[in-house]
């Protein structure tokens, strides 16, 4: 019989950010404000974590209303047709001497799914002043946006393009232990009661 621990994202202490090189000389930063995940581990071993993350694409913000509307449109995320970005983990490596781990999984944007690798720095597990068990992570990585059909760009007169293809991802995630569940009990079929 295997016990699993369920972890919930602490929304007030978590963030999903990204940045893209602009004009090849500076970075434009943005974030997604609405996201959640289903996360289960075998006891507290995060190398066994099963992660299903979803992001509300319409919650994208870069601090500029016009740019945000452009990002939500067909040139980029096309939120009318593709409302969510999802990530489902496949494997998590063991920590190296510096506490870094590799996280592999499938990222889906605009209906396109590709396997990606992220780097995870485990901050540890502590109890907060109210007795809640918390776990902290910093997650970073790079993706090529055109691999998911986010290929809009403008050529510059001096050569090169307005936006880089490479997108840097940076996430701060704080999880709350939501308790254990018994997998065997969870998998038992539910019997519907008939009303006479």
SULCOR-V80986 format. One record per residue. N is the residue number from 1. RES is the residue in three letters. D_CENTER is the distance of its C-alpha to the mean C-alpha in whole Angstrom. Layout:
n,res,d_center
N,RES,D_CENTER
N,RES,D_CENTER
This chain:
n,res,d_center
1,UNK,30
2,UNK,26
3,UNK,25
4,UNK,21
5,UNK,20
6,UNK,17
7,UNK,15
8,UNK,13
9,UNK,11
10,UNK,14
11,UNK,13
12,UNK,15
13,UNK,14
14,UNK,11
15,UNK,9
16,UNK,7
17,UNK,10
18,UNK,11
19,UNK,15
20,UNK,17
21,UNK,21
22,UNK,23
23,UNK,27
24,UNK,26
25,UNK,27
26,UNK,24
27,UNK,21
28,UNK,19
29,UNK,16
30,UNK,14
31,UNK,11
32,UNK,10
33,UNK,12
34,UNK,11
35,UNK,8
36,UNK,8
37,UNK,8
38,UNK,11
39,UNK,12
40,UNK,15
41,UNK,17
42,UNK,20
43,UNK,22
44,UNK,20
45,UNK,19
46,UNK,16
47,UNK,17
48,UNK,17
49,UNK,14
50,UNK,13
51,UNK,9
52,UNK,9
53,UNK,6
54,UNK,7
55,UNK,7
56,UNK,11
57,UNK,12
58,UNK,15
59,UNK,14
60,UNK,13
61,UNK,16
62,UNK,17
63,UNK,20
64,UNK,23
65,UNK,23
66,UNK,25
67,UNK,22
68,UNK,19
69,UNK,22
70,UNK,22
71,UNK,18
72,UNK,18
73,UNK,21
74,UNK,22
75,UNK,22
76,UNK,18
77,UNK,16
78,UNK,19
79,UNK,17
80,UNK,21
81,UNK,20
82,UNK,16
83,UNK,15
84,UNK,11
85,UNK,8
86,UNK,7
87,UNK,6
88,UNK,9
89,UNK,10
90,UNK,13
91,UNK,15
92,UNK,14
93,UNK,17
94,UNK,20
95,UNK,20
96,UNK,22
97,UNK,25
98,UNK,22
99,UNK,20
100,UNK,17
101,UNK,16
102,UNK,14
103,UNK,11
104,UNK,12
105,UNK,10
106,UNK,11
107,UNK,9
108,UNK,11
109,UNK,12
110,UNK,15
111,UNK,16
112,UNK,16
113,UNK,14
114,UNK,14
115,UNK,13
116,UNK,11
117,UNK,12
118,UNK,10
119,UNK,12
120,UNK,12
121,UNK,14
122,UNK,15
123,UNK,17
124,UNK,19
125,UNK,20
126,UNK,22
127,UNK,24
128,UNK,24
129,UNK,27
130,UNK,27
131,UNK,27
132,UNK,23
133,UNK,21
134,UNK,18
135,UNK,16
136,UNK,14
137,UNK,12
138,UNK,11
139,UNK,9
140,UNK,10
141,UNK,11
142,UNK,12
143,UNK,13
144,UNK,16
145,UNK,15
146,UNK,18
147,UNK,17
148,UNK,16
149,UNK,19
150,UNK,18
151,UNK,21
152,UNK,23
153,UNK,25
154,UNK,28
155,UNK,31
156,UNK,32
157,UNK,36
158,UNK,36
159,UNK,34
160,UNK,30
161,UNK,27
162,UNK,26
163,UNK,22
164,UNK,21
165,UNK,19
166,UNK,17
167,UNK,14
168,UNK,13
169,UNK,9
170,UNK,9
171,UNK,7
172,UNK,10
173,UNK,9
174,UNK,12
175,UNK,13
176,UNK,16
177,UNK,18
178,UNK,19
179,UNK,22
180,UNK,23
181,UNK,24
182,UNK,26
183,UNK,25
184,UNK,29
185,UNK,29
186,UNK,26
187,UNK,27
188,UNK,30
189,UNK,31
190,UNK,32
191,UNK,35
192,UNK,36
193,UNK,39
194,UNK,42
195,UNK,43
196,UNK,47
